[in-house]
Amino acid sequence: ARDRTPIELAITVLLLVILVIVYRNPVTMMLPLLTIGASLMTAQGLISLVSLKTGLPISNQAIVLLTAMIAGAGTDYAVFLISRYHDYVRRGDDSDQALQRALASIGKVIAASAATVGVTFLGMGFAKLGLFSTTGLSLAMGIATAFVGAVTLLPAVMVLAGRRGWIKPRKDVAARFWRHM
């Protein structure tokens, strides 16, 4: 419990730095954090409920690992969706159309990623080492929750912000860099 707060703070600061570099827009960079926070709270509640109802043991380290996994996966899912959304907006689509197209195209990638990682974590439940066997189900539930947040909550908030022009893409600095390479 003592280590959890500094670890979560470090994760949040690192995510903010990465998102500032990637988006350079305060509203856009807050979208992944909002989705990750909601997913983390939901996953913790679900895991607690499952543990209480079934008696499945949950390792103390599961909470810290859960935070890291949801932060990593949630950031990936959000960056995938927002980047594809920005691509479609740059091509001339309006906000709603860009989001629909982005979710239709990148949603499959996010689902495949979540399924792969989730099944892998479920496999940890068969490990003989206690730490792995007591964290696998929790982490799989966390990944599933991050996925659901990325394809429901994130697009819903993007619709509201996109219609107001709050998450319009900035000038594409990276493309110029890669062309010079």
URKA-V563152 format. One record per residue. N is the residue number from 1. SS is DSSP state (alpha for helix, beta for strand, coil for the rest). OMEGA is omega in radians with two decimals (NA if undefined). BURIAL is # if it has 9 or more other C-alpha atoms within 8 Angstrom, else .. Layout:
BEGIN
[[N:SS:OMEGA:BURIAL] [N:SS:OMEGA:BURIAL]]
END
This chain:
BEGIN
[[1:coil:-3.14:.] [2:alpha:-3.11:.] [3:alpha:-3.04:.] [4:alpha:-3.09:#] [5:alpha:3.12:.] [6:alpha:3.12:.] [7:alpha:3.13:#] [8:alpha:3.09:#] [9:alpha:3.11:.] [10:alpha:3.11:.] [11:alpha:-3.13:#] [12:alpha:3.14:.] [13:alpha:3.12:.] [14:alpha:3.09:.] [15:alpha:3.11:#] [16:alpha:3.12:#] [17:alpha:3.13:.] [18:alpha:-3.09:.] [19:alpha:3.06:#] [20:alpha:3.14:#] [21:alpha:-3.07:.] [22:alpha:-2.97:.] [23:alpha:-3.12:#] [24:coil:3.13:#] [25:coil:-3.06:#] [26:alpha:-3.12:.] [27:alpha:-3.12:.] [28:alpha:-3.11:#] [29:alpha:3.11:#] [30:alpha:-3.12:.] [31:alpha:3.10:#] [32:alpha:-3.13:#] [33:alpha:3.09:#] [34:alpha:-3.12:.] [35:alpha:3.13:#] [36:alpha:3.13:#] [37:alpha:3.12:.] [38:alpha:3.13:#] [39:alpha:-3.13:#] [40:alpha:3.13:#] [41:alpha:3.13:.] [42:alpha:-3.13:#] [43:alpha:3.13:#] [44:alpha:3.10:#] [45:alpha:3.13:.] [46:alpha:-3.14:#] [47:alpha:3.10:#] [48:alpha:3.13:.] [49:alpha:3.14:.] [50:alpha:-3.14:#] [51:alpha:3.14:#] [52:alpha:-3.07:.] [53:alpha:-3.06:.] [54:alpha:-3.10:.] [55:coil:3.10:.] [56:coil:3.12:.] [57:coil:3.10:.] [58:coil:-3.14:#] [59:coil:3.06:#] [60:coil:-3.13:.] [61:alpha:-3.11:.] [62:alpha:-3.11:#] [63:alpha:3.13:#] [64:alpha:3.11:#] [65:alpha:3.12:#] [66:alpha:3.11:#] [67:alpha:-3.12:#] [68:alpha:-3.11:#] [69:alpha:3.13:#] [70:alpha:3.11:#] [71:alpha:-3.13:#] [72:alpha:-3.11:.] [73:alpha:-3.14:#] [74:alpha:3.09:#] [75:alpha:3.11:#] [76:alpha:-3.10:.] [77:alpha:-3.13:#] [78:alpha:3.14:#] [79:alpha:3.09:#] [80:alpha:-3.06:#] [81:alpha:-3.10:#] [82:alpha:3.13:#] [83:alpha:3.11:.] [84:alpha:3.06:#] [85:alpha:3.12:#] [86:alpha:3.09:#] [87:alpha:-3.11:.] [88:alpha:3.09:#] [89:alpha:3.11:#] [90:alpha:3.13:.] [91:coil:3.06:.] [92:coil:3.11:.] [93:coil:3.01:#] [94:coil:-3.01:.] [95:alpha:-3.10:#] [96:alpha:3.14:#] [97:alpha:3.13:.] [98:alpha:-3.14:#] [99:alpha:3.11:#] [100:alpha:-3.13:.] [101:alpha:-3.14:#] [102:alpha:-3.13:#] [103:alpha:3.12:#] [104:alpha:-3.08:.] [105:alpha:-3.04:.] [106:alpha:3.13:#] [107:alpha:3.12:#] [108:alpha:3.13:.] [109:alpha:3.12:.] [110:alpha:3.12:#] [111:alpha:3.14:#] [112:alpha:3.12:.] [113:alpha:-3.14:.] [114:alpha:-3.14:#] [115:alpha:-3.13:#] [116:alpha:-3.11:.] [117:alpha:-3.14:#] [118:alpha:3.12:#] [119:alpha:3.10:#] [120:alpha:3.12:#] [121:alpha:3.08:#] [122:alpha:3.10:#] [123:alpha:3.11:#] [124:alpha:3.14:#] [125:coil:3.13:#] [126:coil:-3.12:.] [127:coil:3.10:#] [128:coil:-3.14:.] [129:coil:-3.04:.] [130:alpha:-3.12:.] [131:alpha:-3.12:.] [132:alpha:-3.08:#] [133:alpha:-3.12:#] [134:coil:3.10:#] [135:coil:-3.06:#] [136:alpha:-3.13:#] [137:alpha:3.13:#] [138:alpha:-3.12:#] [139:alpha:3.09:#] [140:alpha:3.10:#] [141:alpha:3.11:#] [142:alpha:3.11:#] [143:alpha:3.11:#] [144:alpha:3.13:#] [145:alpha:3.10:#] [146:alpha:3.10:#] [147:alpha:-3.12:#] [148:alpha:3.09:#] [149:alpha:-3.10:#] [150:alpha:-3.11:#] [151:alpha:3.09:#] [152:coil:-3.09:.] [153:alpha:-3.11:#] [154:alpha:3.11:#] [155:alpha:3.13:#] [156:alpha:3.12:.] [157:alpha:3.10:#] [158:alpha:3.08:#] [159:alpha:-3.12:#] [160:alpha:-3.11:.] [161:alpha:-3.11:#] [162:alpha:3.13:#] [163:alpha:3.13:#] [164:coil:3.13:.] [165:coil:-3.07:.] [166:coil:-3.09:#] [167:coil:3.08:#] [168:coil:-3.13:.] [169:coil:3.04:#] [170:coil:3.08:.] [171:coil:-3.08:.] [172:coil:-3.13:.] [173:alpha:-3.07:.] [174:alpha:-3.12:.] [175:alpha:3.12:.] [176:alpha:3.11:.] [177:alpha:-3.09:.] [178:alpha:3.07:.] [179:alpha:-3.13:.] [180:alpha:-3.08:.] [181:coil:NA:.]]
END
